[in-house]
Amino acid sequence: MTLRISVIGTGYLGATHAACMAELGYEVIGLDVNAEKLQALSAGILPFHEPGLPELLREHVASGRLRFTDSYEEVAQHADIHFVTVGTPQRADSQSADMSYVDASVDSLVANISGEALIVGKSTVPVGTARRLSERIEATAKPGSSITLAWNPEFLREGFAVKDTLTPDRLVYGIQDDASLAKLREVYAPILALDTPEVVTDLETSELVKVAANAFLATKISFINAFAEVTENVGGDIKTLADAIGHDARIGRKFLNAGVGFGGGCLPKDIRALQARVSELGLSQTMGFLAEVDQINLRRRDRVVSLASSILGNQLAGKRICVLGVTFKPDSDDVRDSPALDIAVRLYNSGAEVSVYDPEGNKNAAGRFPRLNYVDSWREAAKEADLVLLLTEWNEFRALDPQELGDVVGTRVLIDGRNVLDRPLWREHGWVMTGPGEKFDLPEG
């Protein structure tokens, strides 16, 4: 008998998981309370950008293997295994994660399940959440029902979500009994057949794995950006420094690129939520270093704004600035906590005329800050610009020809915020340019 799976929440994680579970051959039903989103997904339309996912969505909606609903009753009747993928955003009144969506989803499932079911949490949550929810399920489940909770954290990278779901580098299960493990192994059998490593552990460890991974990556990024602050002051080559220490197998080269800092819907939120949670546990000093990780990250934005102001004679009012990229990373339309968008807004608020082009992010950025001038090409954004800022390393920007861009701008001055352009080549074409980690003295005149 084919496994029947539900996915509660059809945002970035949920829509990806639902389409990929259908790709593995299962009957999948996705649930959301947003009628507009359900209508789009049911029509095979993805409301966000993620390479490879629209094709899976359309294929499996058309085949009937994947459908969507807003009814918990329908979900409870249809599925044997329920994946909870709703968001855990930062609370407005603190750094803690808002657990209201997770709690409401589990409560609604439990209220409608009459038989045997496994609820599997995938959302990123504070440690202790799964244990609390498990006790809540036991106290509120219908008489005669048998509901078990497990935790199966996700490790998706935006731009690679389909690959990371279908061929992950590991599967982690937080379980309470052997039956739950058997069901999870049944779900992931096609993936396990590829010799994917699996980690079987308790609920608390499975919760901590995700936040530990994000905290480590955030720390590594801020580490190299801290050294960029040094080389910007005394000189040196931050890329060579990163290459040199990256040869050490204990360190590795990945995530050692100095830039404008990390952003998105995960790393900033998760390191703050982790600090808040350990403080609740009476361990406030334990993760205190993450506060400095966060501050180093935010200072990278300050640095770019300060550098732009210095280049333009400390007078931003009326200056034309071209911003290339506003998403927090390439191959995504996500502008949540984006350093690029934050920098663009700060420059605008200082009086500059800011024109923005991003291959996928303009619409979402305009929804958050509509007063910037969003245009449809880098040529239009760069027209007569006094300064160009490359802030998201889309391949389209990596491939820019220095002469072509130079023919469009007003002044050949560029801040390469991601250190992806060939500095000697661009300087041969008359560009004054700099980027993170470089000591920069503005040429006279």
N, C-alpha and C positions, 0 to 999 in steps of 0.2 A: 504493500500500500504506500502511495506517495505521501511524503510528509507534508503536512499543512501548517504553514507558518504565517504568523501575523507580525507586522512591524508597526509599533505605536509611535507616531511622530514621523512625518515625511519631509523633514528639512534635509539639510545636506547629508547627514549621516543616515537618516532613515530611508530617504529615496535611493541612496546608493546601496544600502544593505538589501532593500526590498528587490531592486532590479537584479542584483547579483545572486540573491537566493533563487530567484526565478531562473536565472541563467544556469544555476546548478541543477535545475530540473524540478523544483518544488512548486506547489501551489501556494501563492503568496497573496495576502490581503494587507494593504497598508491603510492605517487609520490616521486621520487628522481632523481637527475641529475647524480648520480654515477652508471654507467652501470654495473660495477662489482657487486655492492651491489644489484642492481635490479635482476641480473641474479641469485645470490645466494638465495635471498628471494623468487623469483618465483619458485625455485627448492625446497623450503621448508627448506632452510639452513640458520640458524641464524648466522650472522657474529660476534657475541659476546656471552658471557656466561650469562645466566639468567635462574635460575631454573623454570621449568614449562612452559616457553615460547616456546621452540622448538616444543613441542607437540601441542600447540594451532596453531602455524604457519603451521605446516604440515597438521593438520586436516582441516584447513579452506582454505588453498591453494588447497588441494585435492578436497574439496567440491565445489570449484568455488566461494565461498562466499567472498574470499579475493584474490585480484590480484594487480599487480604493473605495473607502467608505468613511462615514463619520459615526457609525454605530458600534458601540462597544458590545452590544448584544449580538450583532452579526459576527463580530470578530471572535467572541467567546465561543460561539457555536461552530465557527469554521475551523479554528486552528487548535493544534495541540501544543505548540510552542510559541510563546509570545516574546518578541524582542522589544525592549523599551529603549527608544533612541531619542527621547525628547531632550530639549536643551536645558542647560543649567547655567544661565547667565549670571553675571555678577549682580548682586543686589544693589538697589539704588542707594540704600542707607548704610552700606558697609562693604568690605572686601569679600564677604562670604558669598558662596554660591547660593543661588535661589533654587530651592528644592521643591517648590510648589508644583511644578509641572510633572516632575517624577512622581511625587506623592499622589497627585490627582490621577495620573495614568494608572498606577498600580491599584489604587482604591477602586477605580472604575472597572478595571479588569476583574478584580476579586469579587466585586458585587455582581458580576454577570457570569462567572464560571461556576458550573454546577458539577462537573465531573473532575477528571484528572488533568492537570496542566503543569507545564514548566514555564515560569516567567524568567526571562534572561535579561538582566540589565546590561546595556552597553554605554549608557551615558557616563560622562566623567563626573564623579561624585566625591564628596568628602568621605574620608575613611570612617566607617561606622554606619554609613547609610544602609548598606545591604543588610547588616544585622538588625538594624532598627526596622526596616521594611519587612524582613522575614518574621519578626515577632508580631508586627502589625497584621500581616497576612494570616498568621495562625489564629489571631484573636478575632478576625472579622470574616474569615472564609465561611461560606454557606455550609450548613450541616451536610455531611456526606461527600463533600468535595475534597480533593487531595491536590493541594497547590504547593509547589516547591519553588524556591528562588535560587538562581545562580547568577554569577556576574562574569561577563565576558567583554572586557574593555576593548575599545577600538583604537587603532593606531594609524588612522588615515592621514595621508598628506594631500592637501588640496592640489589638484592637478594630476594626481596619481591614485585617486580613490578607488577606481575600478581594479587596477592592478593590485593595490594594497588589500583589497577585499578577497579577490580570487586567488592571489598568490602572495599571501602575507609572509613576513619574515618570522612570525611566530603566532601561535594561538594561546591565549591565556584563559583558563577557566577557574573561577572561584566557586567551589561546590560545597554542598553539605551532605551529599550521599552518592553512592555509586550509580544509582538510577539516573541522576541528573548528568553525570559524566557520560554514561552510555548514550543518552539522548543527544548531547552536544557532539559526541563523536560521530553519531549517525548523521547529524546535520552537516558536519564538516568533513564527512568521509571523502568526497572528491578532492578536497584540499589536502587532507592528510595523506592521500595516496601519492601526493607529490613530495613526500618526505618533509613536510612542513613541521618544524619543531613545535611541540606543545608543552605548556607548563600547567600542571594541575596543582592547585593550591587552595587555600581557604579564602573566605570572602574578603577579609581585611587586606590580605596581600594583593589580591586581584585589583582592589580599588587603588591601592598605593602604587602599583606598577605604572599605571597611566600617568599619574601626577608626578611620579619620580622621573619618568622619561622626559616629560615636558620641562620639569625644573632643571634637569641636567642639560638639555639642549639650550634652554634660555641662558643658563650659566655659561655655557661654552661660547655662545654668541656674544654675551656681554664681556666675557674674558678678553676676547680679541679686540673688542671695541674699547676696552679700558687701555690696552696697549696702544691702540690707535690714538688715544688722547696723548700718550707719551710721545709717539713719533711725530705727531702734529706740532709738538712743542720743541723737540730737540733734533728732529730729523730722523732719517731711517726709512726703510722700505717695509711697510706692514705686510705686503703680500709675500715677500721673501721670508720675513720672520715667521709667518703662518706656514709657509712651505717647509721651513726648516724644522719647526717643532712638530709639524704634521707627519714627518717621516718616522717619528717615534710611534711604534705600534701601540703603545699605551695611551697615546693621545689621539692620533688620527687626524686627517686633514679636513674632514667634513665639518661643516658649521663653524669654520674658522675664517670666514670672509668678513672683513670689516665693512661696515656699511651704515645705513641710516637706522638700523635696529630692527627688531622683530615686532610683529603685530598680529592681526588676525583675531579670530574668535576663541583661540585656545591658549597659547602661551601666556599672554598677559593676564588673562582671567584666572588661569589655573594656578600660577605661582602666587597670586594674591589670595585666592581661596585656600591654598595650602597653608599660607602664613596664618590666615584667620582660623583655620581648623586646629592647627597645633597650639595656637594661643588659647582656644577653648579647652584644650586638653591640659593646659597648665605648662606648656612647653614653648613659651613665646620666644626663648632665645635659640631654640633648636634650628629654626629656619630663618633666623634674623638676617643671614647673608643674602636671602632672596630680595630683601628690601633694597639692598645696594645693587643687585642685579637689575632690578626694575629701574632704579635711578640712573644707572649707566645707560640703559636702553633709552630712556627719555632724553638724556643729555645729547644723544646723537642727533635728535631733531633740533635741539637748541643750536648745535654746532652748525648745521646746514643753514639755518635761518641767519645766524650771526655772520657766517661766511658770505652768504648772498648779499647781506646788507653792506658788508665791508667792500665787496667787489663793486657794488653800485654806489660807492661814496657815502655810505651811511644815510642815503636818502632814497627810500623805496617808493615814495609817493610818485605816481605817474610812470614808473618804470615798467617796461613790458617784460614779463617773465614767462617763459615756456616751460611747462611741467610735463615731462614724459613719464607717464605711469602714475596711477593713484591707488591701485590695488596693493595689498600688503605683500603680495608675491606674484610672480607670473603664472600664467595658465589658470587663473582664477578671476572671478568678478567680485571677490570679497574685499570690502573696504572697512570692515570692523577694526577699530584701533589701528588703522593703517598709518605708518609713519609718513608715507608719501602724501596722503590727503591732509594730514595734520600740518605738514610743512607748507603745503599749498595754501591752506586756509590762513595760517599765520602770516604769510607774505601778503595775502589779500588784505587782511586786517591791518597791515602796516601801510596800506595805500597803494600797493603794486597792482598793475593790471595783469591778472594771471590767466593764461590760456592753457587748458588741460587737454591732453589726448591720452587715452588708454584704450587698447584694443577691445577690452571687455568691461572695464569698470566705470565708464562714464555715467551710465544710467544709475547705478547704485550710489555713486559719489554725489550725483546731482540730487538724489533723494535725501541725502544727509546734509549737503551744503550746496544749495542751488545757485548761489550768487557767483560762483566761479564761471569762467567762460569755457564751456565744454565744446570741443570741436571734433571733427571726424577724421582728422589726419594729422600726422606730425608736421607736415608742411604748413597747414593752417595754423597750428599751435605756435610754430616757430617764426611765423612771418614778422619781420622787423623786430624780433626780440632783442632786448638788451642783455639777456642772460638765459641760458638753457640749463635746466636741471633734469638729469636722468635719475629717476627715483625708484622705478621698478624695472627689473632686468628682463623685459620681454625680448624674445629673439629678434623681433622687428627692430628694436632699438640697438641691440648688440650689432646688428648688421648695417647700421646707418653708415652712409658714405660721408666722410668729413667735408668733402667738397660740395656735395649736394646740399647738405644742411647749411654749410657756410654761405651758399648762394641765396639762401632764404632769410637768414637772420639779419638783424641790424648790426650786431656786434658778435664777433666770434669768441664768446666766453662761455665755458661750460663747467658745471659741477657734476662729475660722474659719481653719483651717490652710492653706486653699487660696485665701483671699481671693475667694470667689465670692458671698457674701451681701451684700445691700444694707444697709450699716451704719446709715445714718440711719433706714431703715424699722424695722429690728430694735430700735434704741434707742428709737424712738417707742413700742414695745410693752414698754418697761421692761427690755430686755436690757442687761447689761454685757457688752461683747464687744470682742475685739481679734483681731489676726492678724499674719502676717509683715510686717515693715517698718514697723509702727506703734509709736511711743513710747507706752507704756501705764503709767499711774499708777493703781493700784487705788483706787477711791473709798473714802472713809472709811465705816466701818460695814459 
